[in-house]
């Protein structure tokens, strides 16, 4: 019998609910606030990783400017804030060399200190 008289409250603001039994919020505003807060927590790490990837892409793009390929010292990327721990994908060339890509820009490690930066076009690799 207590089941039918149990008070339901809004999950966001705590106001007593009136209406449908499956109602969880008193208004669209409360529902949106609740969901926005939960999604913000869930996707905070994803947004942080996306910012790092976009920054990496921007750095590679700035180094190439009007060129399609270029040699550069790894130190130059470090100075600009490139994070080598994050990339979007890898491509293996026909000769077996592994290119590390951040979206459409990537690099091939030539030596301990030198990288070969490329911009991938859709027609061919790299």
N, C-alpha and C positions, 0 to 999 in steps of 0.2 A: 504494500500500500504506500510506503514511503517513496517508492520509485516514481509515482505519479505526482508527488508534491515536491520533489527535489527541485531546488532553485537552480536555474542555469544562469551563468554569468558570461559576459563578453570576455574573450580570451585576451583582449588588449587593454580595456579600461576598467573591467570589473563591474560594469552596470548590469543590472538584472535584465535578462532577455525575455521578450514577449513575442510570441509567434510560433513559427515552425519548431518542431522538436529537435531537428538536426542543425538548427541555427547556432553559429559559433561566435558571431560578432554582432554588435548592435547597429553598425553602420558600415558603409563602404569605406569611409575614412579609417575606421579602426581595422578593418580587414587589410587595407592597403598598408597601413603602418606596421602591422604585425608581419605581413609577408615581406615588406621591404627590409625590415630589420633582419629577418631570418635569411633572406637571400644575400644581404650584404655580408653576413658572416660566412655563409657557404662559399661565396665566390671571391672573397678577399684575396686568397692565395692565387686564384686564377688570374685576377686582374693584375696582381704584382708580377706574375710570370709574363703576361702579355706586354706589360710596360718594358720589361727587360728585353724581350724579343724585338719589340719595335725599336728600342734604343739601339740594339745591335744592328738591326737592319739599316737604321738611319746612319750609323757610323760607317758601315761598309759602303753605302750609297754616296756619302760625302767624299770618301776616299777615291771613288771611281769617277765621279762627276760625269764627264763626257766620254770616258773610256769604257771599254767593255771588259778589260782585264788589266791587271797591274801588280807588280811586285811591291811589297811593303814589309817593313820590319814589324814583328809582333809587338815590340815596345810601343809603336805608334798607336796601335789599337788599345793597348793598356792605358796609355796616356789619355785617350779619348773616352775611356770608361767602358770599353767592350768587355762583356762577361762571357768568357769562353766555356762556362758550364752550361749555357743555354743555347740551343739551336733548334730549328724546326725539323730538319731531316738531313740525311746523308745520301750522297749519290756516288756510285762507283763507276769510274770511267772505264772505257774498253781496255785500257792498259792496266787496270787494277788499282789506280790511285783513288783515294777516298776524299771527296770534297764534302766539307761541312757547310750546310746552308742555313741561312736565316731568311726564310721566305724566298725571294728571288735573287738574293746576293749570297755569295759563299766564298770559301777560301780553301786552298790546298796548302798543306804544310810542306814547304820545300826543304827547309832545314830547321834546326833548333830555334833560329831567330827570324827566319824569313818565311813570309806567306805569299801566295799567289791568289789575289782576289779576282773573282769573276762575277759577272752578272749573267744569270741564266735567261736565255730567251726561250720562248715556247717551241721554236722550230728545231733546235738541236741542243745537245748537251756537250759540254758545259756552256 
